[in-house]
Amino acid sequence: MFTPLDPHSRAETVVRRLTDAITFGLLTDAEQLPSEAELAAQFGVSRVTVREALVTLRQQNLVETRRGRGGGSFVRAPAAGLAPSLRSRLAATSLPQLRDTADHYAAIAGTAARLAAQRADADDVRRIEEELDDRGRPPHRVERAFHLEVAAVAQSARLAHEEVTFAAELGTLLWSPIVPGPGDSHADHARIAAAIAAGDGDLARRLTEEHIARAVERLINLHLTLVDP
């Protein structure tokens, strides 16, 4: 979430990063954000850019600023207020762009699952299996946590970074609450976890790619209804 932005990114990219973090619960309701100086350093932008982004987030009622002792910027996470912005983002994404990004993401996540199966020890498997407990967590947060844990277990810094990047670029839409019919994701995760525990890298990769492909098809069907009702 706080990886440096590319040189051409501006306040809208900071807004998107923080909005995505709120969407997935990485930033929780009432949580205090880092200071403007800290955010500027973490994102690699100026404080003016951060200040502009916070103004936008306040206008969207995603952040509130409190004055005085103990003040700062705090997250406001509405229960269902993000769906319109996510739908607008999906409608603005072309189908070729969506498919191309999804293909790349499936390759990254699939490779991470294969390597996780080859490199996971008992503790790694336990951590992945703990992510199968979806009680009390929205499905999109379960998805994000599961795939990030698999990427971490793969023990490849580059793959983990790519997973985070694509999760921010595509995952917000792919696993978002606006996509109907999540399917049996829990069963998919359980099969992937079992393949990793068994050390079957090829199976773990194939199951992960198929899991993502089904999610992409649901997202594309929603895209078509938004673009051409």
C-alpha positions in Angstrom: 0.0 0.0 0.0 2.8 2.4 0.8 5.2 1.5 -1.9 6.6 4.5 -3.8 4.6 5.7 -6.8 6.0 6.1 -10.2 7.2 9.7 -11.1 4.1 10.6 -13.1 1.6 9.6 -10.3 -0.2 12.4 -8.5 -2.8 12.9 -5.9 -5.4 10.7 -7.6 -3.1 7.7 -7.3 -2.7 8.4 -3.6 -6.5 8.6 -3.4 -6.9 5.3 -5.2 -4.3 3.5 -3.0 -5.9 4.7 0.2 -9.4 4.0 -1.1 -8.4 0.5 -2.0 -6.9 0.0 1.4 -10.1 1.1 3.1 -12.1 -1.2 0.7 -10.1 -4.2 1.7 -10.0 -3.4 5.4 -6.2 -2.8 5.4 -7.2 0.6 6.9 -10.0 0.1 9.4 -12.7 2.4 10.5 -11.5 5.1 12.9 -7.8 4.1 12.3 -5.4 7.1 12.3 -3.4 7.6 9.1 0.3 8.5 9.3 1.1 12.2 9.2 1.3 14.1 6.0 5.1 14.0 6.1 5.2 10.2 6.7 2.7 9.6 3.9 4.7 11.8 1.5 7.9 9.9 2.4 6.2 6.5 2.0 4.5 7.3 -1.3 7.5 9.2 -2.6 5.5 12.4 -3.4 5.4 15.9 -2.0 3.4 16.9 1.1 1.3 19.2 -1.2 0.2 16.1 -3.2 -0.7 14.2 0.0 -2.6 17.2 1.3 -4.6 17.4 -2.0 -5.4 13.6 -1.8 -6.6 14.0 1.8 -8.9 16.8 0.7 -10.4 14.5 -1.9 -10.8 11.7 0.6 -12.5 14.1 3.0 -14.9 15.2 0.3 -15.7 11.5 -0.3 -16.3 11.0 3.4 -13.6 8.4 3.6 -11.4 10.4 5.9 -12.0 12.9 8.6 -9.6 15.4 10.2 -9.6 16.1 13.9 -7.9 19.1 15.4 -6.1 19.5 18.7 -4.3 17.1 20.9 -4.5 13.6 19.5 -5.8 15.0 16.2 -4.9 14.0 12.7 -6.6 12.2 9.7 -8.8 9.2 10.6 -10.4 6.6 8.4 -14.2 6.5 7.9 -15.2 3.2 6.4 -18.8 3.3 5.2 -20.5 -0.1 5.0 -21.6 0.1 1.4 -20.5 3.5 0.2 -17.7 2.4 -2.1 -19.8 0.4 -4.6 -20.6 3.3 -7.0 -16.9 4.3 -7.3 -15.9 0.7 -8.0 -18.6 0.3 -10.6 -17.4 3.6 -12.3 -13.8 2.3 -12.3 -14.9 -1.0 -13.9 -17.0 0.7 -16.5 -14.0 2.9 -17.5 -11.8 -0.2 -18.0 -11.8 -1.7 -21.4 -12.3 -5.4 -21.9 -8.9 -5.9 -23.5 -7.2 -4.1 -20.7 -9.2 -6.1 -18.2 -8.3 -9.5 -19.8 -4.6 -8.5 -20.2 -4.2 -7.5 -16.6 -6.1 -10.6 -15.4 -3.8 -12.9 -17.5 -0.7 -11.3 -16.0 -2.2 -11.5 -12.5 -3.1 -15.2 -13.0 0.5 -15.9 -14.0 1.9 -14.2 -11.0 -0.5 -15.8 -8.5 -0.2 -19.2 -10.1 3.6 -19.1 -10.0 3.5 -18.0 -6.4 1.3 -21.0 -5.5 3.7 -23.4 -7.3 6.7 -22.0 -5.4 4.8 -22.1 -2.2 4.1 -25.8 -2.6 7.8 -26.4 -3.2 9.1 -24.2 -0.4 6.5 -24.2 2.4 7.3 -25.8 5.7 4.8 -26.8 8.4 4.5 -23.3 9.8 3.9 -21.9 6.3 1.1 -24.4 5.6 -0.5 -23.6 9.0 -0.5 -19.9 8.2 -2.2 -20.5 4.8 -4.7 -22.8 6.4 -5.6 -20.2 9.0 -6.7 -18.0 6.1 -9.3 -20.5 5.2 -11.3 -19.4 8.3 -13.7 -16.9 6.7 -16.0 -16.5 9.7 -16.7 -12.8 10.4 -14.8 -11.5 7.4 -16.2 -10.2 4.1 -15.4 -12.5 1.1 -13.2 -9.8 -0.6 -11.0 -9.5 2.5 -10.7 -13.3 2.7 -9.5 -13.4 -0.9 -7.0 -10.7 -0.5 -5.5 -12.2 2.7 -5.3 -15.7 1.2 -3.5 -14.8 -1.9 -1.1 -12.4 -0.1 -0.3 -15.2 2.4 0.4 -17.7 -0.5 2.7 -15.1 -2.1 4.6 -14.6 1.1 5.1 -18.3 1.5 6.6 -18.5 -2.0 9.6 -16.8 -0.5 10.2 -14.6 -3.5 10.4 -10.8 -2.8 9.7 -10.0 -6.5 6.6 -12.2 -6.7 5.3 -10.9 -3.4 5.7 -7.3 -4.7 4.0 -8.2 -8.0 1.1 -9.8 -6.0 0.7 -6.6 -4.0 0.9 -4.5 -7.2 -1.7 -6.5 -9.0 -3.9 -6.9 -6.0 -4.0 -3.1 -5.9 -4.6 -2.7 -9.7 -7.0 -5.6 -10.3 -7.9 -7.2 -6.9 -10.0 -4.3 -5.7 -12.3 -5.0 -8.7 -11.8 -8.8 -9.0 -12.6 -9.6 -5.3 -14.9 -6.6 -4.6 -18.4 -6.8 -3.1 -19.9 -5.4 -6.4 -19.2 -8.6 -8.3 -22.2 -11.0 -8.0 -22.0 -14.7 -7.4 -18.6 -15.2 -5.7 -18.9 -19.0 -6.3 -17.4 -21.5 -3.9 -14.2 -19.6 -3.1 -13.8 -21.4 0.2 -13.6 -24.7 -1.5 -11.2 -23.3 -4.1 -8.9 -22.0 -1.3 -9.1 -25.3 0.5 -8.0 -27.3 -2.6 -5.1 -24.8 -3.3 -4.0 -25.1 0.4 -4.2 -28.9 0.2 -2.1 -28.9 -2.9 0.5 -26.6 -1.3 0.6 -28.8 1.8 1.1 -31.9 -0.4 4.0 -30.2 -2.2 2.2 -30.5 -5.6 3.3 -27.3 -7.2 1.8 -28.0 -10.6 -1.6 -28.7 -9.1 -1.4 -25.6 -6.9 -0.6 -23.4 -9.9 -3.4 -24.9 -12.0 -6.0 -24.6 -9.3 -5.0 -21.0 -8.6 -5.2 -20.0 -12.3 -8.6 -21.6 -12.6 -9.9 -19.9 -9.5 -8.8 -16.5 -10.8 -10.2 -17.3 -14.3 -13.6 -17.9 -12.8 -13.5 -14.6 -10.9 -12.4 -12.8 -14.1 -15.4 -14.2 -16.0 -17.8 -12.9 -13.3 -16.1 -9.5 -13.5 -16.3 -9.4 -17.3 -20.0 -10.3 -17.2 -20.6 -7.4 -14.8 -18.5 -5.1 -17.0 -20.8 -6.0 -20.0 -23.9 -5.1 -18.0 -22.4 -1.8 -17.0 -21.2 -0.8 -20.5 -24.1 -2.2 -22.5 -27.1 -2.8 -20.2 
